[in-house]
Every structure is written in structure tokens, then in C-alpha cells.
Amino acid sequence: MFTKAFVPYKGYWSSPFCRWQGQLQNESAVVCGAATARRFFELRGYSSDVLDGLVLGTTVPQKQWFFAPPQFASLIGNEKISGPLMAQACATSAVSINYAACSVEMDTHGCVLAAATDRCSNSPNILWPNPSGMGGKPDFESWMVDGFLLDPVAGVSAAMTAENVAREHSVTREESDAMALRRYQQYLDAVANNREFQKRYMLPVEVAVSRKKTIMVEEDEGITPCTEEGLAKLKPVQPGGVLTFGCQTHPADGNAGMIVTTAEKAAELSADKSIVIRLVAYGYARAKKAHMAAAVTPAAEMALKNAGISVADLKAVKTHNPFTVNDVVMGKIMGIDDSIFNNYGSSLIFGHPQGPTGLRCTIELIEELVMKGGGYGLFAGCAAGDTAAALVVRVG
């Protein structure tokens, strides 16, 4: 449980998320993330010198990735700081925020930027040395595609782990399709009234399309419309399964960030000093082999236990839900009221750049709590290797 880690109101941002091979496909995730961070500091009227620490979450190697944290810090204008490069697959955002909060709790830092950025597009294709191979022929690995298709411990794809959980909890095709449609309809609320909700936190990304021309990417790219009829027509990805391509997320590119600091500094930096945002607790879990979607519930339960609260105390819940099964099962086990569950959308619909996904969800969680007048909120999401992480926040 945290007692000293706070977030300034509006001390965070997310870029739009663009479906892979979209408008961000050729941008360095580190450089693009730093450029968005600079825009954030300029917009909020902060100096990057306010930071005395950094944690950079990123899971897909970019050129010169070895130098990513100090490069990022230099690009945002602070050459006095650096920090760890955090990579825990889809839980990267949650563990990055946890690291930042722990740094403040232990008084090792007073003001930390937890930033996350990834580009799933054009990910590395790696040749690994294999001296014992025929003629020394190297082994080949496609960083993203091979990761999607095979967990080396579970021996199956990520989608198959969700199917295993669906079978164990008797999730039907009808429940899965209904959840996809519900999440899409909730996302439409986020873009209603000229994207009124998203504009509370989302910053545009500048992309150079030529030496003389740049464009601003201002909204999510690659959202697939959902209808009950359209979902019903799709065939299951696995024979006899409940998941179709309409019931799972898509890889994407994007970035996000959040300042984690003391109560005093948060009040100083806050856009509204009457709004107090505290990081309350962290939780994690690992499910049995090949059951990734099942890990979210125990991670969330641990975070709630560490916070000393129950589901009944929550005003809002956000999840990283790469598969509909995640939310169907979590909702049933924990008894989550649908009226507080993933309002304004989730990664199932707006996509999954991996590193920054959880940060965007947590930011949306905070903004929803502010709109509701405060209260406790829960973020939870699964991650590769049958793992999951969760955070409890409180807005007062």
C-alpha cells in the first residue's frame, strides 16, 4: 500500500493509438514518445527540470534501444536524470507506475516520470547466432509475430490461453460477442461530442511524411466498427472456440506518461489543486500454465486487499483486455457492476501498443473518477507468461 505517492491532476498524457503499419509505423518509439512528452510539458507549463527520476517502459526494441532512458531524458530537455528500462510485456505500465511510486515512498526520488512507448509496427527481425547449425546458419526470430504465436512455457499462442480460460469458465460465443459489442459502444462514448472525453488527456503526435511535410495524428487510427450482425458472421479463430477476430485487440503504436510525486509537489503541479490523486496499492499474479486471461482476477484481488477495500468501494474499473474472455470471467468472479466496468472503452477496442496500454487505461480511469466526483478506481490487465498486474488509485 502506498501512502506518499501522488499524481498531479492533468500530470499525464496519452497519444492516440494507431493500428500497426499505420501512420506511426516508421517513427522511433523512443523519439516519438519524447516528442509527445515535450508537447505535454509545454502545454502544462512545466519544465522537465522538475523531474529527478525517470522510468521508461518499452517492450519492442528500437534502434539504439541500449541508450533509451538517457536518450529519452535528453530529448525532453533534462540531461541530469535517467532510470531503468522497464519491460514486462503488457504489464509494463503497471510495473513502471509501481516502480515510480516505490521510489517516492522510499524517498529515493521526489518527482518521477513514468513514461511508456512502443511501436509494434515494423518490429525487429532477429538473427541469433547458432554455431552448431548447418554451416553456422543463424536462428531467426520475428520479435512480435513469434511472441504472439507461442509462449515458450505454455507451448501455445496467447489466443489459445484465452480459449482455455473460456472453456474452464463455460464462456459462450454469445457472451463473447456481446462483450465485444458492449466495449465498442463504450468507446463511442469517448469519441462523442467531438472526442470530448479523449481530449481531457490525449495529445497529438507530429509525423514527418516527407522532408517538407508533417502531419498531426490527433485521434486513434484503425478502430473497427462493431455490430451484433457483423460479429455473428465471423468464424472462430480456433475450431470450436468462442473468440473471433472481432473479440480480440489489435497491435498498435503509441505512447503515454504520468508524473508520480509527493503530495506537496502534486499540489504545486496540479491543474486544479482541489483534486487530489493518490496511488493506493499494487497487485500481481501468475495463473496456471496456458491460462493468461485468468491471471487478471487474482492480481486485482491482491491490489484491493493491499488497499484495504473491496469491489463494493470502487467507482470505476478499467482493464487491459486483449480478449473478451478477460472481462467476462473477471466480471463474473468479482461481481463487478457493468455500469462501472470499462466506461469509455478499453484496449480491446482502441488497440495495444503493449508498453503504454496500461498507462492510457489508468489515465482514463482517473479522468472518469474526476467526472464522478472522486472515489476509488481499479486498473488490471493480463500480460505474457500467464501473468497480470493491477493498481488501485483514489481521486479525492
C-alpha positions as a Markdown table, in Angstrom:
| # | Residue | x | y | z |
|---|---|---|---|---|
| 1 | Met | 0.0 | 0.0 | 0.0 |
| 2 | Phe | 1.3 | 3.5 | -0.9 |
| 3 | Thr | 0.8 | 6.5 | 1.3 |
| 4 | Lys | 3.2 | 9.1 | -0.2 |
| 5 | Ala | 2.8 | 8.7 | -4.0 |
| 6 | Phe | 0.5 | 11.2 | -5.7 |
| 7 | Val | -0.2 | 12.3 | -9.3 |
| 8 | Pro | -0.9 | 15.9 | -10.3 |
| 9 | Tyr | -4.3 | 16.5 | -11.9 |
| 10 | Lys | -3.5 | 16.6 | -15.6 |
| 11 | Gly | 0.0 | 15.5 | -14.9 |
| 12 | Tyr | -0.3 | 12.8 | -17.5 |
| 13 | Trp | -0.9 | 12.2 | -21.2 |
| 14 | Ser | -1.5 | 9.6 | -23.9 |
| 15 | Ser | -1.0 | 9.9 | -27.6 |
| 16 | Pro | -3.6 | 8.4 | -30.0 |
| 17 | Phe | -3.1 | 4.7 | -30.6 |
| 18 | Cys | -2.6 | 3.8 | -34.3 |
| 19 | Arg | -3.1 | 0.3 | -35.6 |
| 20 | Trp | 0.2 | -1.3 | -36.6 |
| 21 | Gln | 1.5 | -0.4 | -40.1 |
| 22 | Gly | -0.4 | 2.8 | -39.8 |
| 23 | Gln | 0.7 | 6.4 | -39.5 |
| 24 | Leu | 3.2 | 5.8 | -36.8 |
| 25 | Gln | 4.8 | 2.7 | -38.4 |
| 26 | Asn | 8.1 | 4.4 | -39.2 |
| 27 | Glu | 8.5 | 6.6 | -36.1 |
| 28 | Ser | 11.1 | 5.6 | -33.5 |
| 29 | Ala | 9.0 | 4.9 | -30.4 |
| 30 | Val | 11.6 | 6.5 | -28.1 |
| 31 | Val | 11.9 | 9.7 | -30.2 |
| 32 | Cys | 8.2 | 9.9 | -30.8 |
| 33 | Gly | 7.4 | 9.3 | -27.1 |
| 34 | Ala | 9.9 | 12.0 | -26.1 |
| 35 | Ala | 8.4 | 14.5 | -28.6 |
| 36 | Thr | 4.9 | 13.9 | -27.2 |
| 37 | Ala | 6.4 | 14.3 | -23.7 |
| 38 | Arg | 7.9 | 17.7 | -24.7 |
| 39 | Arg | 4.5 | 18.8 | -26.0 |
| 40 | Phe | 3.0 | 17.7 | -22.7 |
| 41 | Phe | 5.4 | 19.8 | -20.7 |
| 42 | Glu | 4.9 | 22.8 | -22.9 |
| 43 | Leu | 1.1 | 22.5 | -22.7 |
| 44 | Arg | 1.1 | 22.2 | -18.9 |
| 45 | Gly | 3.6 | 24.9 | -18.4 |
| 46 | Tyr | 6.1 | 22.6 | -16.7 |
| 47 | Ser | 9.9 | 22.5 | -17.0 |
| 48 | Ser | 11.3 | 19.0 | -17.4 |
| 49 | Asp | 13.8 | 20.1 | -14.7 |
| 50 | Val | 11.1 | 19.4 | -12.2 |
| 51 | Leu | 11.9 | 15.7 | -12.6 |
| 52 | Asp | 14.6 | 13.9 | -10.6 |
| 53 | Gly | 13.8 | 10.5 | -11.9 |
| 54 | Leu | 12.6 | 8.5 | -14.9 |
| 55 | Val | 11.3 | 5.0 | -15.6 |
| 56 | Leu | 10.8 | 4.2 | -19.3 |
| 57 | Gly | 8.5 | 1.3 | -20.2 |
| 58 | Thr | 9.1 | -0.2 | -23.6 |
| 59 | Thr | 8.9 | -3.8 | -24.9 |
| 60 | Val | 9.8 | -3.6 | -28.6 |
| 61 | Pro | 13.4 | -2.8 | -29.3 |
| 62 | Gln | 14.1 | 0.2 | -31.5 |
| 63 | Lys | 17.4 | 1.4 | -33.0 |
| 64 | Gln | 19.9 | 2.4 | -30.2 |
| 65 | Trp | 17.5 | 0.9 | -27.6 |
| 66 | Phe | 20.5 | 0.3 | -25.3 |
| 67 | Phe | 20.5 | 4.0 | -24.6 |
| 68 | Ala | 16.7 | 4.5 | -24.5 |
| 69 | Pro | 16.2 | 6.0 | -21.0 |
| 70 | Pro | 19.1 | 8.6 | -21.1 |
| 71 | Gln | 18.2 | 9.4 | -24.7 |
| 72 | Phe | 14.6 | 9.9 | -23.7 |
| 73 | Ala | 15.5 | 12.2 | -20.8 |
| 74 | Ser | 17.9 | 14.2 | -23.0 |
| 75 | Leu | 15.2 | 14.6 | -25.7 |
| 76 | Ile | 12.7 | 16.0 | -23.2 |
| 77 | Gly | 15.3 | 18.5 | -22.0 |
| 78 | Asn | 16.6 | 17.0 | -18.8 |
| 79 | Glu | 20.2 | 15.7 | -19.1 |
| 80 | Lys | 20.5 | 15.2 | -15.3 |
| 81 | Ile | 18.3 | 12.2 | -15.0 |
| 82 | Ser | 17.9 | 8.6 | -16.3 |
| 83 | Gly | 16.4 | 5.4 | -14.9 |
| 84 | Pro | 15.6 | 1.8 | -15.7 |
| 85 | Leu | 14.3 | 0.5 | -18.9 |
| 86 | Met | 11.2 | -1.4 | -17.8 |
| 87 | Ala | 9.8 | -4.3 | -19.9 |
| 88 | Gln | 7.2 | -6.7 | -18.5 |
| 89 | Ala | 5.2 | -7.3 | -21.7 |
| 90 | Cys | 1.6 | -6.0 | -21.3 |
| 91 | Ala | 2.1 | -5.3 | -17.6 |
| 92 | Thr | 4.9 | -2.8 | -18.3 |
| 93 | Ser | 2.8 | 0.3 | -17.5 |
| 94 | Ala | 1.6 | -1.0 | -14.1 |
| 95 | Val | 5.1 | -2.1 | -13.0 |
| 96 | Ser | 6.5 | 1.2 | -14.2 |
| 97 | Ile | 4.0 | 3.2 | -12.1 |
| 98 | Asn | 4.7 | 0.8 | -9.2 |
| 99 | Tyr | 8.5 | 1.5 | -9.6 |
| 100 | Ala | 7.9 | 5.3 | -9.6 |
| 101 | Ala | 5.5 | 5.0 | -6.6 |
| 102 | Cys | 8.0 | 2.9 | -4.6 |
| 103 | Ser | 10.8 | 5.5 | -5.4 |
| 104 | Val | 8.7 | 8.2 | -3.9 |
| 105 | Glu | 7.7 | 6.1 | -0.9 |
| 106 | Met | 11.3 | 5.3 | -0.2 |
| 107 | Asp | 12.4 | 9.0 | -0.6 |
| 108 | Thr | 14.9 | 8.0 | -3.3 |
| 109 | His | 13.1 | 10.3 | -5.7 |
| 110 | Gly | 10.7 | 13.2 | -5.3 |
| 111 | Cys | 9.3 | 13.6 | -8.8 |
| 112 | Val | 9.4 | 10.7 | -11.3 |
| 113 | Leu | 8.2 | 10.5 | -14.8 |
| 114 | Ala | 6.7 | 7.1 | -15.6 |
| 115 | Ala | 6.7 | 7.1 | -19.4 |
| 116 | Ala | 5.9 | 4.2 | -21.8 |
| 117 | Thr | 6.2 | 4.0 | -25.5 |
| 118 | Asp | 6.1 | 1.2 | -28.1 |
| 119 | Arg | 5.9 | 0.6 | -31.8 |
| 120 | Cys | 4.6 | -2.8 | -32.7 |
| 121 | Ser | 4.8 | -1.9 | -36.4 |
| 122 | Asn | 8.0 | -2.9 | -38.2 |
| 123 | Ser | 9.3 | -4.7 | -35.2 |
| 124 | Pro | 12.8 | -6.3 | -35.2 |
| 125 | Asn | 13.5 | -9.5 | -37.1 |
| 126 | Ile | 16.5 | -11.0 | -35.2 |
| 127 | Leu | 19.1 | -13.4 | -36.4 |
| 128 | Trp | 20.5 | -15.3 | -33.3 |
| 129 | Pro | 24.0 | -16.9 | -33.6 |
| 130 | Asn | 23.9 | -20.7 | -33.9 |
| 131 | Pro | 27.4 | -22.0 | -34.3 |
| 132 | Ser | 26.2 | -25.6 | -34.1 |
| 133 | Gly | 23.7 | -25.1 | -37.0 |
| 134 | Met | 24.4 | -26.3 | -40.5 |
| 135 | Gly | 27.2 | -24.1 | -41.8 |
| 136 | Gly | 26.7 | -21.9 | -38.7 |
| 137 | Lys | 23.2 | -20.9 | -40.1 |
| 138 | Pro | 21.6 | -18.5 | -37.5 |
| 139 | Asp | 18.3 | -18.9 | -35.9 |
| 140 | Phe | 15.5 | -16.5 | -36.9 |
| 141 | Glu | 13.1 | -14.7 | -34.6 |
| 142 | Ser | 10.3 | -12.2 | -35.5 |
| 143 | Trp | 10.0 | -10.2 | -32.3 |
| 144 | Met | 6.3 | -9.5 | -32.4 |
| 145 | Val | 4.8 | -12.3 | -34.6 |
| 146 | Asp | 6.7 | -15.1 | -32.8 |
| 147 | Gly | 5.7 | -13.6 | -29.5 |
| 148 | Phe | 2.0 | -13.6 | -30.4 |
| 149 | Leu | 2.1 | -17.2 | -31.7 |
| 150 | Leu | 4.0 | -19.1 | -29.0 |
| 151 | Asp | 4.5 | -18.8 | -25.2 |
| 152 | Pro | 7.6 | -21.0 | -24.7 |
| 153 | Val | 6.4 | -22.1 | -21.3 |
| 154 | Ala | 2.8 | -22.7 | -22.1 |
| 155 | Gly | 3.5 | -24.0 | -25.6 |
| 156 | Val | 0.5 | -22.3 | -27.2 |
| 157 | Ser | -0.5 | -18.8 | -28.5 |
| 158 | Ala | -1.9 | -16.0 | -26.4 |
| 159 | Ala | -5.3 | -16.6 | -28.0 |
| 160 | Met | -5.3 | -20.2 | -27.1 |
| 161 | Thr | -4.7 | -19.3 | -23.4 |
| 162 | Ala | -7.9 | -17.3 | -23.5 |
| 163 | Glu | -9.8 | -20.2 | -25.1 |
| 164 | Asn | -8.6 | -22.4 | -22.3 |
| 165 | Val | -10.0 | -19.9 | -19.7 |
| 166 | Ala | -13.2 | -19.7 | -21.7 |
| 167 | Arg | -13.7 | -23.5 | -21.6 |
| 168 | Glu | -12.9 | -23.6 | -17.9 |
| 169 | His | -15.4 | -20.9 | -17.0 |
| 170 | Ser | -18.1 | -22.0 | -19.6 |
| 171 | Val | -17.9 | -18.7 | -21.6 |
| 172 | Thr | -20.2 | -18.9 | -24.6 |
| 173 | Arg | -19.8 | -17.4 | -28.1 |
| 174 | Glu | -22.8 | -15.3 | -27.4 |
| 175 | Glu | -21.3 | -13.8 | -24.2 |
| 176 | Ser | -18.0 | -13.1 | -26.0 |
| 177 | Asp | -19.7 | -11.3 | -28.9 |
| 178 | Ala | -21.9 | -9.4 | -26.5 |
| 179 | Met | -18.9 | -8.2 | -24.6 |
| 180 | Ala | -17.1 | -7.0 | -27.8 |
| 181 | Leu | -20.2 | -5.0 | -28.8 |
| 182 | Arg | -20.5 | -3.5 | -25.3 |
| 183 | Arg | -16.9 | -2.4 | -25.2 |
| 184 | Tyr | -17.3 | -0.8 | -28.7 |
| 185 | Gln | -20.4 | 1.1 | -27.6 |
| 186 | Gln | -18.5 | 2.3 | -24.6 |
| 187 | Tyr | -15.6 | 3.5 | -26.8 |
| 188 | Leu | -18.2 | 5.5 | -28.8 |
| 189 | Asp | -18.9 | 7.5 | -25.7 |
| 190 | Ala | -15.3 | 8.5 | -25.5 |
| 191 | Val | -15.4 | 10.0 | -29.1 |
| 192 | Ala | -18.8 | 11.5 | -28.7 |
| 193 | Asn | -19.2 | 15.3 | -28.9 |
| 194 | Asn | -16.0 | 15.7 | -31.0 |
| 195 | Arg | -14.0 | 13.4 | -28.8 |
| 196 | Glu | -14.8 | 15.4 | -25.6 |
| 197 | Phe | -13.6 | 12.7 | -23.2 |
| 198 | Gln | -10.4 | 11.8 | -25.0 |
| 199 | Lys | -9.4 | 15.5 | -25.3 |
| 200 | Arg | -9.2 | 15.5 | -21.5 |
| 201 | Tyr | -5.9 | 13.7 | -21.7 |
| 202 | Met | -4.9 | 12.9 | -25.3 |
| 203 | Leu | -2.1 | 14.8 | -27.1 |
| 204 | Pro | -1.5 | 14.7 | -30.9 |
| 205 | Val | 1.6 | 13.3 | -32.5 |
| 206 | Glu | 3.6 | 15.0 | -35.2 |
| 207 | Val | 4.7 | 12.8 | -38.0 |
| 208 | Ala | 7.1 | 13.7 | -40.8 |
| 209 | Val | 5.7 | 12.3 | -44.1 |
| 210 | Ser | 8.5 | 13.9 | -46.2 |
| 211 | Arg | 11.3 | 16.4 | -45.7 |
| 212 | Lys | 8.9 | 19.3 | -46.2 |
| 213 | Lys | 5.6 | 18.0 | -44.9 |
| 214 | Thr | 4.4 | 16.9 | -41.5 |
| 215 | Ile | 1.0 | 15.9 | -40.3 |
| 216 | Met | -0.6 | 15.8 | -36.8 |
| 217 | Val | -2.1 | 12.5 | -35.8 |
| 218 | Glu | -4.9 | 13.6 | -33.4 |
| 219 | Glu | -7.1 | 10.6 | -32.9 |
| 220 | Asp | -7.0 | 6.8 | -32.7 |
| 221 | Glu | -6.4 | 5.1 | -36.0 |
| 222 | Gly | -7.8 | 1.7 | -37.1 |
| 223 | Ile | -10.8 | 1.3 | -34.9 |
| 224 | Thr | -13.1 | -1.4 | -36.3 |
| 225 | Pro | -16.8 | -0.7 | -36.1 |
| 226 | Cys | -18.8 | -3.5 | -34.3 |
| 227 | Thr | -22.4 | -4.6 | -34.8 |
| 228 | Glu | -24.2 | -7.6 | -33.5 |
| 229 | Glu | -24.8 | -8.9 | -37.0 |
| 230 | Gly | -21.2 | -8.3 | -38.1 |
| 231 | Leu | -19.8 | -10.1 | -35.1 |
| 232 | Ala | -22.1 | -13.1 | -35.5 |
| 233 | Lys | -20.8 | -13.6 | -39.1 |
| 234 | Leu | -17.2 | -14.0 | -38.0 |
| 235 | Lys | -15.7 | -17.5 | -37.7 |
| 236 | Pro | -13.8 | -18.6 | -34.6 |
| 237 | Val | -10.1 | -18.2 | -34.8 |
| 238 | Gln | -9.7 | -21.7 | -33.2 |
| 239 | Pro | -12.0 | -24.5 | -34.4 |
| 240 | Gly | -14.8 | -24.8 | -31.8 |
| 241 | Gly | -13.6 | -21.7 | -29.9 |
| 242 | Val | -15.5 | -18.7 | -28.8 |
| 243 | Leu | -13.1 | -16.0 | -30.0 |
| 244 | Thr | -13.2 | -14.3 | -33.4 |
| 245 | Phe | -11.0 | -11.5 | -34.7 |
| 246 | Gly | -13.8 | -9.2 | -33.5 |
| 247 | Cys | -13.3 | -10.3 | -29.9 |
| 248 | Gln | -9.6 | -9.5 | -29.5 |
| 249 | Thr | -7.5 | -6.5 | -29.6 |
| 250 | His | -5.0 | -5.4 | -32.4 |
| 251 | Pro | -1.3 | -4.4 | -32.1 |
| 252 | Ala | -0.8 | -0.7 | -32.2 |
| 253 | Asp | 1.8 | 2.1 | -31.8 |
| 254 | Gly | 1.7 | 4.9 | -29.3 |
| 255 | Asn | 3.0 | 6.4 | -26.0 |
| 256 | Ala | 1.8 | 7.7 | -22.6 |
| 257 | Gly | 3.2 | 9.2 | -19.4 |
| 258 | Met | 2.4 | 10.1 | -15.8 |
| 259 | Ile | 4.2 | 12.2 | -13.2 |
| 260 | Val | 4.4 | 10.4 | -9.8 |
| 261 | Thr | 5.5 | 12.6 | -6.9 |
| 262 | Thr | 4.9 | 13.8 | -3.4 |
| 263 | Ala | 1.6 | 15.3 | -2.1 |
| 264 | Glu | 3.2 | 18.7 | -1.9 |
| 265 | Lys | 4.7 | 18.6 | -5.4 |
| 266 | Ala | 1.5 | 17.2 | -6.9 |
| 267 | Ala | -0.5 | 20.1 | -5.5 |
| 268 | Glu | 2.0 | 22.5 | -6.9 |
| 269 | Leu | 1.9 | 21.0 | -10.4 |
| 270 | Ser | -1.9 | 20.2 | -10.4 |
| 271 | Ala | -4.2 | 21.9 | -12.9 |
| 272 | Asp | -6.8 | 22.0 | -10.1 |
| 273 | Lys | -5.5 | 21.9 | -6.5 |
| 274 | Ser | -8.9 | 20.8 | -5.2 |
| 275 | Ile | -8.4 | 17.4 | -7.0 |
| 276 | Val | -6.1 | 15.0 | -5.1 |
| 277 | Ile | -5.0 | 11.9 | -6.9 |
| 278 | Arg | -3.2 | 9.2 | -4.9 |
| 279 | Leu | -1.7 | 5.9 | -5.9 |
| 280 | Val | -3.0 | 3.5 | -3.3 |
| 281 | Ala | -1.8 | -0.1 | -4.0 |
| 282 | Tyr | -0.3 | -2.6 | -6.5 |
| 283 | Gly | -1.1 | -6.2 | -7.1 |
| 284 | Tyr | 0.2 | -9.0 | -9.3 |
| 285 | Ala | -0.5 | -12.7 | -10.1 |
| 286 | Arg | 0.5 | -15.6 | -12.3 |
| 287 | Ala | -2.1 | -18.1 | -13.3 |
| 288 | Lys | -1.6 | -21.7 | -14.1 |
| 289 | Lys | 0.2 | -22.5 | -17.4 |
| 290 | Ala | -1.7 | -21.5 | -20.6 |
| 291 | His | -4.4 | -19.6 | -18.7 |
| 292 | Met | -3.3 | -15.9 | -19.1 |
| 293 | Ala | -6.7 | -14.4 | -19.0 |
| 294 | Ala | -7.3 | -16.0 | -15.6 |
| 295 | Ala | -4.4 | -14.0 | -14.0 |
| 296 | Val | -6.2 | -10.7 | -14.0 |
| 297 | Thr | -8.7 | -11.5 | -11.3 |
| 298 | Pro | -6.2 | -12.6 | -8.6 |
| 299 | Ala | -4.0 | -9.6 | -9.5 |
| 300 | Ala | -7.0 | -7.3 | -9.0 |
| 301 | Glu | -7.9 | -9.0 | -5.8 |
| 302 | Met | -4.4 | -8.6 | -4.4 |
| 303 | Ala | -4.4 | -4.8 | -5.2 |
| 304 | Leu | -7.8 | -4.4 | -3.5 |
| 305 | Lys | -6.6 | -6.4 | -0.4 |
| 306 | Asn | -3.4 | -4.2 | -0.2 |
| 307 | Ala | -5.6 | -1.1 | -0.5 |
| 308 | Gly | -7.9 | -2.4 | 2.3 |
| 309 | Ile | -11.0 | -2.0 | 0.2 |
| 310 | Ser | -13.5 | -4.3 | -1.7 |
| 311 | Val | -15.2 | -4.2 | -5.1 |
| 312 | Ala | -18.2 | -2.5 | -3.5 |
| 313 | Asp | -15.9 | 0.5 | -2.8 |
| 314 | Leu | -15.0 | 1.0 | -6.4 |
| 315 | Lys | -16.4 | 3.8 | -8.6 |
| 316 | Ala | -14.7 | 2.7 | -11.8 |
| 317 | Val | -12.8 | -0.3 | -13.2 |
| 318 | Lys | -10.6 | -0.3 | -16.3 |
| 319 | Thr | -8.8 | -3.3 | -17.8 |
| 320 | His | -6.3 | -4.2 | -20.4 |
| 321 | Asn | -8.5 | -6.8 | -22.1 |
| 322 | Pro | -6.8 | -8.3 | -25.2 |
| 323 | Phe | -9.7 | -10.8 | -25.3 |
| 324 | Thr | -13.3 | -10.5 | -24.4 |
| 325 | Val | -12.9 | -13.6 | -22.1 |
| 326 | Asn | -10.8 | -11.5 | -19.7 |
| 327 | Asp | -13.7 | -9.2 | -18.8 |
| 328 | Val | -16.4 | -11.9 | -18.9 |
| 329 | Val | -14.6 | -14.1 | -16.4 |
| 330 | Met | -13.3 | -11.2 | -14.2 |
| 331 | Gly | -16.8 | -9.6 | -14.1 |
| 332 | Lys | -18.4 | -12.9 | -13.0 |
| 333 | Ile | -15.9 | -13.9 | -10.4 |
| 334 | Met | -15.6 | -10.4 | -8.8 |
| 335 | Gly | -19.2 | -9.3 | -9.2 |
| 336 | Ile | -18.3 | -6.1 | -11.0 |
| 337 | Asp | -21.2 | -3.8 | -11.8 |
| 338 | Asp | -21.4 | -3.3 | -15.6 |
| 339 | Ser | -22.1 | 0.4 | -15.1 |
| 340 | Ile | -18.6 | 1.0 | -13.8 |
| 341 | Phe | -16.7 | -1.5 | -16.0 |
| 342 | Asn | -14.6 | -0.1 | -18.8 |
| 343 | Asn | -16.6 | 3.0 | -19.5 |
| 344 | Tyr | -15.2 | 5.0 | -22.4 |
| 345 | Gly | -13.7 | 1.9 | -23.9 |
| 346 | Ser | -10.6 | -0.3 | -23.4 |
| 347 | Ser | -7.7 | -1.8 | -25.2 |
| 348 | Leu | -9.9 | -4.4 | -26.7 |
| 349 | Ile | -11.2 | -1.6 | -29.0 |
| 350 | Phe | -8.5 | 1.1 | -29.1 |
| 351 | Gly | -5.6 | -1.3 | -29.5 |
| 352 | His | -2.5 | -2.4 | -27.7 |
| 353 | Pro | 1.0 | -0.9 | -28.1 |
| 354 | Gln | 2.0 | -3.1 | -25.1 |
| 355 | Gly | 4.2 | -0.7 | -23.0 |
| 356 | Pro | 1.8 | 2.3 | -22.9 |
| 357 | Thr | -1.5 | 0.5 | -22.9 |
| 358 | Gly | -2.0 | 0.3 | -19.1 |
| 359 | Leu | -0.9 | 3.9 | -18.7 |
| 360 | Arg | -3.7 | 5.1 | -21.0 |
| 361 | Cys | -6.2 | 2.9 | -19.2 |
| 362 | Thr | -5.1 | 4.3 | -15.8 |
| 363 | Ile | -5.3 | 7.8 | -17.1 |
| 364 | Glu | -8.8 | 7.2 | -18.4 |
| 365 | Leu | -9.7 | 5.7 | -15.1 |
| 366 | Ile | -8.5 | 8.9 | -13.3 |
| 367 | Glu | -10.5 | 11.1 | -15.6 |
| 368 | Glu | -13.6 | 9.1 | -15.1 |
| 369 | Leu | -13.2 | 9.3 | -11.4 |
| 370 | Val | -12.8 | 13.1 | -11.6 |
| 371 | Met | -16.0 | 13.3 | -13.6 |
| 372 | Lys | -17.8 | 11.2 | -11.0 |
| 373 | Gly | -16.7 | 13.4 | -8.2 |
| 374 | Gly | -13.9 | 11.1 | -6.8 |
| 375 | Gly | -13.6 | 7.7 | -5.3 |
| 376 | Tyr | -11.6 | 4.5 | -5.7 |
| 377 | Gly | -10.7 | 3.1 | -9.1 |
| 378 | Leu | -9.1 | -0.2 | -10.2 |
| 379 | Phe | -6.9 | -0.9 | -13.2 |
| 380 | Ala | -6.0 | -4.5 | -14.0 |
| 381 | Gly | -4.6 | -6.3 | -17.1 |
| 382 | Cys | -3.0 | -9.6 | -18.2 |
| 383 | Ala | 0.5 | -10.0 | -19.6 |
| 384 | Ala | 2.5 | -12.6 | -21.4 |
| 385 | Gly | 3.5 | -15.7 | -19.4 |
| 386 | Asp | 0.1 | -16.1 | -17.7 |
| 387 | Thr | 0.8 | -13.0 | -15.6 |
| 388 | Ala | -1.1 | -9.9 | -14.6 |
| 389 | Ala | -0.7 | -6.6 | -12.7 |
| 390 | Ala | -3.2 | -4.2 | -11.1 |
| 391 | Leu | -3.3 | -0.8 | -9.5 |
| 392 | Val | -5.7 | 1.0 | -7.2 |
| 393 | Val | -6.0 | 4.8 | -7.3 |
| 394 | Arg | -8.1 | 7.2 | -5.4 |
| 395 | Val | -9.4 | 10.6 | -6.5 |
| 396 | Gly | -10.5 | 13.0 | -3.7 |
